[in-house]
Amino acid sequence: MNRRFFLRGMVVVAACGFANMPPLRAQAGATFLNPLRSDGPDPWVIRHDGYYYYTNTTGRNLTLWKTRALSAVHQAPAVVVWTPPAAGPASAELWAPELHRLDGKWYLYYTATDKAHPGDNARYVFVLENAAADPTTGTWTDKGRLNTHYTGLDGSVFEHGGKRYFLYSAYVGAQSVLAIAPLLNPWTLEPGKEAVIARPTRGWEKGGGRQILEGPEFLRGRKGQLLVVYSASACWDDNYCLGMLTAPPGADLLQPGSWSKASEPVFKPSARNGVWGTGHNCFTTSPDGRENWLVYHAKTAADGTCAGRSARMQRFGWNPDGTPNFGEPVSLAQPQPKPSGE
């Protein structure tokens, strides 16, 4: 269950990396404290028309929060937009919702299983559609299960080179891998084109007694490369962390050889700051578009469980090679300057 972006409608780019950023000077009332939500596993956010739409795993339904200031999302009203049916293939364990704006409509991708036959063997990614301008209103239509080759979880969508791709964590044997496929439409994968692009091969991808890659999220690098930032190990492993794949400019994204894996985690727990289980991330920008922000979940106790995951965010910059520099996860007691433009 470590259930967990690429933000449709907003390409994450920064004006400069950390090394070139002027120091941030917090003014009275201009800071915030994590968490964004104290009960916030697998957070997801998209910015559209001046609003942030936030969601996370509740397990029992799909809920959206709408706010102009992401740092104040805990004050936004919760809107339950989907309650699962009493029975059927998507009737239990709703995890890792992602909201995307595609072709003028809203789509909610989420993971679920069958209440009558729960577990990984019946776990898939499903999608809902809504034509309303505001996804907290209107009617959500069930478009069913995506036709993935494997069972799995944590589906995400992105566009590149005029094509739209679906990325998810697929169950293959005793492990979960990362798989990609082109989309014919927002709810249908192109048959026969799915490819596994990464498997758990590093020691830090095998924590908690499992070999897990999950929560893949797309990010454009500063030098034309394509990045996939994913969660590694089991969610109950205290060292749950973020890894990264890189594809060079012009690469065929469906070829496993196009992707190289970072040798070390790109974001990991901090004992000195009391932050554990850092994972299932997404990306967004400040209201004025000048800053890049990492949104993720973490916990304060190194207790070997998935419990206590709260949603958090912090600003990030860029390394000289064009890859992101996420820094060290900040403690809950550390005030951070609010995103610029709030």
FENWOFEN-V303853 format. One record per pair of residues at least 4 apart in sequence whose ideal C-beta (glycine too) atoms are under 6 Angstrom apart, sorted by the first residue. I is the first residue (numbers start at 1). J is the second residue. Records with the same first field share a line. If there is no record, write none. Layout:
I->J / J
//
This chain:
1->235
2->214 / 231 / 235
3->42 / 57 / 95 / 96 / 111
4->42 / 96 / 154 / 215 / 231 / 280
5->156 / 217 / 282 / 283
6->158 / 217 / 218
7->46 / 283 / 284
8->100 / 101
9->48 / 101
10->47
11->220
12->219 / 283 / 292
14->292 / 318
15->290
16->20 / 21
17->317 / 318
18->317 / 325
24->337
26->30 / 31 / 337
30->338
31->335 / 337
32->71 / 338
33->335
34->312 / 332
35->310 / 311 / 312
36->73 / 311
37->74 / 311
38->310
40->56 / 297 / 310 / 311
41->56 / 57 / 297 / 309
42->56 / 57 / 96 / 280
43->56 / 295 / 297 / 311
44->55 / 98 / 282
45->52 / 54 / 284 / 295
46->53 / 99
47->52 / 284
48->101
51->66 / 68
52->67 / 70
53->64 / 66 / 99 / 135
54->65 / 73
55->64 / 97 / 99
56->311
57->95 / 96
58->63
61->80 / 83
62->81 / 82 / 97 / 108 / 110
63->78 / 80
64->79 / 81 / 136
65->73 / 76 / 78
66->76 / 136
67->73 / 76
69->342
71->338
79->136
81->140
82->140
84->90 / 91 / 94
85->91
87->91
89->114
90->112 / 126
91->115
92->113 / 115 / 118
93->113
94->110 / 112
95->111
96->111 / 154
97->108 / 110
98->109 / 156
99->108
100->107 / 157
102->107 / 186
105->129 / 131
106->130 / 135
107->127 / 129 / 186
108->128
109->125 / 127 / 155
110->126
111->125 / 153
112->126
113->118 / 122 / 123
114->122
117->122
120->171
123->151 / 153
124->145 / 151
125->146 / 155 / 168
126->145
127->143 / 187
128->140 / 142
129->141 / 143
130->135 / 138 / 140
132->137 / 138
143->187
147->189
149->194
150->170 / 171
151->171
152->168 / 169 / 170 / 171
153->169
154->168 / 169 / 214 / 215
155->168
156->167 / 217
157->166
158->165 / 218
159->164
163->182
164->183
165->180 / 182
166->181 / 183 / 189
167->180 / 216
168->179
169->176 / 214
170->177 / 179
171->176
172->177
175->200 / 211
176->212 / 213 / 214
177->196 / 199 / 213
178->197 / 198 / 213 / 216
179->194 / 196
180->195 / 197
181->189 / 193 / 194
182->190 / 193
184->188 / 190
195->254
197->256 / 259
198->213 / 245
200->205 / 206 / 211 / 213
204->232 / 265
205->232 / 233
206->211
207->233 / 237 / 239
208->233 / 234 / 236 / 237
210->234
212->233 / 234
213->230
214->231
215->230 / 231 / 280
216->228 / 230
217->229 / 281 / 282
218->228
219->227 / 229 / 283
221->225 / 227 / 322 / 323
222->318 / 322
223->322
224->249
225->246 / 248
226->247
227->244 / 246
228->245
229->242 / 244
230->243
231->279 / 280
232->241 / 243
233->237 / 240
235->240 / 306
236->304 / 305 / 306
238->276 / 277 / 302
239->269
240->277 / 279
241->265 / 268 / 278
242->265 / 266 / 267
243->262 / 265
244->262 / 266
245->259 / 261
246->260
247->251 / 258 / 259
251->258
252->258
262->266
266->326
267->278 / 326
269->275 / 276 / 278
270->275 / 328 / 329
273->331
274->300 / 331
275->298 / 329
276->299 / 302
277->298 / 299
278->296 / 298 / 329
280->297
281->294 / 296
282->295
284->293
285->289 / 292
286->290 / 291 / 339 / 340 / 341
287->341 / 342
288->340 / 341
290->340
291->315 / 339 / 340
292->316
293->313 / 315
294->314 / 316 / 326
295->313
296->312
297->309 / 311
298->312
299->308 / 309
301->308
314->330
316->324 / 326
317->325
319->323 / 325
330->334
338->342
//
